[in-house]
Amino acid sequence: MYTTLLTTLEEGILTITINRPDKLNALNSTVIEELAKVVNEIYNNALVKAAIITGSGNKDFVAGADISEFIKKNEEAGEALARHGQTLFSKIENCPKPIIAAVNGFALGGGCELAMACHFILASGNAKFGQPEINLGIIPGYGGTQRLTRLINKNRATELILTGRMIEANEALQLGLANHVYDQEELLPKAKEMLQTIIAKSPLAVTKIIDCINHFNNTEEGYTYEAKKFGECFGTEDMLEGATAFLEKRKPVFKGK
């Protein structure tokens, strides 16, 4: 059914595994399209009571966006790319059924944004989080400037986004980004156990709790502004240099143009 996702439904819990191990499970246009389809299934399939999003293997959740798709995009296309991803991630965040991220390795850039869009995050001990987009001459574009600020506070989020620093699982736990940290082999069983506890409650109450928590925490103005500024990066020499340097595995030389 999917080319980049693996899905299993057991006891009402749909486990979605992003499966591009040769590309570190990076988000490309196909992954985004297929995630949108599977999220629609969560909304519409009465057999699905809750969901887990994770990555294949034991090193990568999602190690970022597929930078090779960025090179030929202009400002308008960059903004459209951001809005497309934001729409999907907002649909995950506002899903009336609980969706949790089981972060089993690197969750960087779009991967960190995907994890933050879920209702909460469980992490393995080897998980690493970060918004390193600044190293490419761009900014987070799938909601990262907004959600990270809400989750760990403005000062800490500003530091992490401006430096592009990666944090390990225990620091993510201390900051409030991750809810719990488990050994790798315990991660999915613990995620399923927690969701079993939740789906045993009143589904109407669960839905209303998610709605109330999200209701005052989302401002469309913030996401629109982020997408606009993300798109503006695509009209710069710095973005082209950053993406090219990343693909060529060298240090970028930015000129502020």
N, C-alpha and C positions, 0 to 999 in steps of 0.2 A: 504493500500500500504506500510506503514511503521509501525514498532512496537515501535519506540522511538521518532518519529516525528509526529507532526500534521501540515498539510499544507492547506492553503486556498488561492485561486487566485481570486482577485477582482480588476477590472479595471486595469488590467495589472500588479498588484503588488502581488507577491507571499509572503505570510507570513509563515515563517517556525518557528515552536515552538518546542523546545527540551523538550520532555515530559517524564521525569523520576522523578516525584516529590518525590517519596520515597527515591531516591538516590541523592537528591539535583540537579537533572539534570546533574549529572556527566558524563563526556565523557568516554564511554567504547568502545570496538571494534565495537559493533553494531551501536552505534551512529555515529562513524567515517565513517563506511561503508555506512550508510544511508544518512549522510550528503554529501558524495561523489556522491551518486546517485542523490540527489536533486539538487546539484550544476550542474551536467551534464544537468539536466532538464532546469535550468536557461539558460545555454549556448545554448541549442538546441531547446527550445520551443519558437516559435515566439510570442505566446500569453503572455509570461512573459517578461515584460519590465524592471522590477526592483524587488528587494527582500528585506525583513526584516528578520533578525534572532533574535529570542528572546527566553525566557525560560518560562515554565509553572508556574503558580502561581504568587505571588507578593513578593517572598523572594529571589528567586534564578534565575539568568541567567544561568550560569553553574558554579558550586562551585568547579570545578577542574576535574582532571582525576579520573577514578575509580582505586584507589590505590590497591584494592584487585587483580587487574590484573598484578601488578608489581612484586609481591613476587617471582614468579618462573622464571622470565626472567634473562638471563645472559647478558653479555656485548654485544654480537652480536645481540641478540633479542632486547635489549634496544635501540641500534642504529637504527635498522630496524623500531622500533616503532616510534622513533623520525622522521625518514625520511618519514614514511607513513603520519604522521600528518602534517609535513611541506609541503608535496606535495599537500594535500588537502587545507591547509590554503593559500598557494601560488596561487592555482587555484581560491580561493575566491578573494584574493587581485587583481589578474589580470583579473578578469571577465570583459568583455566589457560592461556589464550592471551593474548599481549601486546596491551594496548590503550594507545595513547599519545594524549596531547592535543596537537593542533597549534593553539596559541593565536594567533589571527590578529588580535587587537584586545583590547577590554575583556573581562576575566575578573573580574567583581566578584560578591561575595556567593556565591550558589549557583553562579555560573559558575566562580569560583575553587575552590570546593569540588568541582565536577565535574572540573576539571583535576587537582586533587590526588588524586582517587580513581583516576585513570589511573596506569599503571605508571611513567610519567615524562612530562615536559613539554618540548616544543619550542615556541619562541615566535618570532614575527616581531618586528622591531625596534620596531614601534609598539604592541606588546602592553602592557597595563597590568593589574596584579593588585591585589586588595584585598578586605578583609572589612569593608565600610562599614555593616554592620547596626546598629551602635550609633547611627548617625545617625537611625535609624528608631525608636529606643527598644526594639530587640530585640537578640538575639545570633545568631551563626551557628548554624544548626540542622541542617545536612546533613553534619556531621562537621568543620566548620572549626576549632573549638577544639581538636580532637584531632589532625587531620592537619597543620595548620600548625605546631603545637608540635613534632611529631615531625620535620618536614622542616627547619625553620630554627632551632630551639631555643626554649626557653621564654621567655627575656627578649625576644627579637626578635618572637616571635609575640604576646606579651602587648602589646607596644607597638603593633603594627600593628592588632590587634583593638580595643584600647581607644581608639585615636585615629581608627580608620577610614581611615587614610592609604592612598592609592593609590601603588603603586610601579611604575616603568617596567621594561621588559624587562631592561636591563642590571643594575639593582639586584636583580631577581629571580634573575638568573644568579649574581651575587656572593653572594647569601644561600643559594643552593642550591635554590631553588624551581624554577627552570627549568634544564634540562640544557644547552641550546644556544639561541643566538639567531641567526636568519637574516633575510635580506631577505625581504620579503613573497612575492615570486615564487618564492623557493627553498624556502619552508616545507613545502609538501606534497610536492614531489619529495624533499627531504631526509628527511621522515618515512617515505615509502615506501622509500627507499633503506636506511634504518636497519632497518626491519621486514624487508626482504628478507634482510638480513644475519642477523637473528635467526631467521627461519623456515627458514633453510637449516641451522640447527643441529638437534640431536635434539629433537623436540617433547616427549619424555618428560623430558629434562633441563631444558628451558625451564619446563615445568609445575612440576617439583620445586623449581627455583630460586625461582619466584614464591611457591610455598607456604612454603618455608623463610624467605624474606625477610619475608613477612607474618605468619608464625606467632606471633612474639613481639611484634609491633608493634601488635596490635589488642586492646583490652580492651573487652568489651561493656559493662562497668560505666561507662566513660567516655562512650560514646555514649548509653547510657540516661539518664545524668545530664544530658547536654547537651540531649537531647530534652525532658526534664522542665522544665529551666530555660527552654528556648525556649518551651514551652507556657505557662509562668507569665507570660511577657511579654505574651501575648495577653489576659490578664485585667487589663491596666493601662491607665490613661488615657494614659500616655506612649506606648505602642505605637500607640494610635488616633491620637494627635496626630502622631506621627512618620510613619505611613503616609499620613495625610490631607495633611500638609504636603508630602510627597514628590509625591503626585498633583497637588496644587495648585501645585507648583513654588515653594514658599516655605520660609523657615527655620522649623523647629519650635520651639515654646516648651514645654520639658519642665518638669514640676512635681514629679517624683519620686513620682507616685501611680499 
